[in-house]
């Protein structure tokens, strides 16, 4: 059995950085959707089979993985975009962990605390974004990627996270020149641009529709 299969809910969520990576690397994959209502009602067999009762699930032939960041790291190694040295690999892991820290705060906001926590989140967001602006500035003065001379899985993760922030707070990057340039530079990559304009991308909401 060959081929990639990505199983997730009909939304972008934690599966979207995986799609960005696959699209930009010119890979093809099959999407299998799980209805969120069925998942919450315990009607999905895949929930019982998954390692931690979570999605996304990623299949590479007969090899099955769970945990979105583990999938990103696996694909990073497979496509040769996880660092050119042990130090670069460690830095990419570090930055990706930082992305996930902010993503966890974002998920908590939109799913649990939107009405009560939006103002506080927006006030603190510049502090979180400034860390990524600073990291970009330390690599070729912010003209390339997060780490090194080659795109990595962390770049896709950050790109998706920034799209999520802009959807909630359209002006949140107004003070971040390098982050704005980063988005423009990454999204202009031909294969990634094609995916971003695809019907599959367009039909998926960032978060579950209520």
C-alpha positions, 0 to 999 in steps of 0.5 A: 500500500502506498500514498499519503492519507490525512484524516481530520475534521472538515476544517483547517485546525491542526491538520493545516500545517501538514497540508501546507507542507505537503502542498509546497513539497509537491506531494499528493495526498488523500483527505478523509473527513470525520464529522465532528458531531460523530466524533464527539458522540463517540461514533467513530471507530478511528477514535478508539484506534488512535494512539491518544484518542485524537486527530489528525491521523496520517498514513504513509502507506501502512505506517500510521502516525498521530500528533500533528507536530510528530507528523510535521517532524516526520515529513520534515525528515522525509523531505529533507526540511528538518535542518542541515545539522544537529544544531539547525534541527534543534533550533527548528524544533525549538521554534516549532515548540514556540509556535505550538505554545501560541497555538494552544493559547489560540485554541483555548481562546476560540473554543473556550474563552472567546467572549471573556478572553478576547481582549486580554489575548489581543493585548498580549498578542504583540508580545508573542509575535515579537518573539517570532519577529526577533527570531526571523531578524537573527537569520539573514536579517529576516530575508529567508526562513526561521532557521537556515537557508532552507524552508522547514516544517516550522515555517509552515506551522508559523505561516498557518498560525499567523493566518489564524491570528490575522483572521481574528485580528486583521491589524495584528501584524501592522508593527511586524515588518519581517512577519509580513514579509515572511507571509508574502515570501512563503505564500508566493512559492508556486506550489504552495500558492497553488494549494492556497488557491485550491477548492479544498483549502477554500472550503475548510473553515479555520475553526469548527463552524457553529 
